């Protein structure tokens, strides 16, 4: 690793830590200030023409446990894996998409606030919010196999099949080696206006990185090689009960159904997972 690369990575981590600190509490217990910290506005996304904006069509609806404060969502080999947050309520689950039947469940110690999860080969990886520690599990048994450290907050996690991709509430996405969990690179995410922060739940699908933008109805479609946003998904109107499911029970959770080629999306304490087809605006 060159000195320049190490400098870039340290700068990415520092910027991520600072921006995540400024966004403090975004995925954790709500505070009065957090509800006002919205960076990406509807006008910023739909009021431009440089980047394509997609709407959606719901093609299927599946049950979702309304007690789940969804932080991480991924579908692998036909099963759903979900990591939930909140102190004392955080858990890692494997369940059947169609019925919602729970196959495995592993609660986190009450000192941890669970965050993003992903599955790679025979392992499940899970982040925590403020504890600077992540965990690994055996995929078949859900037995905990280890833990790893990081310097920023932990938000979203996904994989491209070779490396892990981690968000921390800033505009940076860090690339981690799945064996050593060392940081091997990073990107800064931006649209046609500038940096886009508050990147939360992540999902990698066929060369594209999808990211929920915290407190918004938007999913950013990102080029993982450059960090440039190549598309927006506007999920406005999907919330099944906007009078009740408001801040902090916002849209969060992206998975990919390989069998159908559609995205699966949900929110914190939402009663359903929606399978959607993208429709050009």
Buried (B, 14 or more C-beta within 10 A) or exposed (E): EEEEEEEEBEEBBEBBBEBBEEBBBBBBEEEEEBEEBBBBEEEBBBEEEEBBBBBBEEEBEBBBBEEBBBBBBBBBEEBBBBBBBBBEBBBBBBBBBEEBEBEBEBBBEEEBBBBBBBBBEEBBBBBBBBBBBBBBBEBEEBEBBEEBEBEBBBBBBBBBEEBBBBBBBBBBBBBBEBEEBEBBBBBBBBBEEEBBBBBBBBBBBEEEBBBBBBBBBBBBBBBBEEBBBBBBBBBBEBBEEEEEBEEBBBBBBBBBBEEEEBBBBBBBBBBBBBBBBBEEE
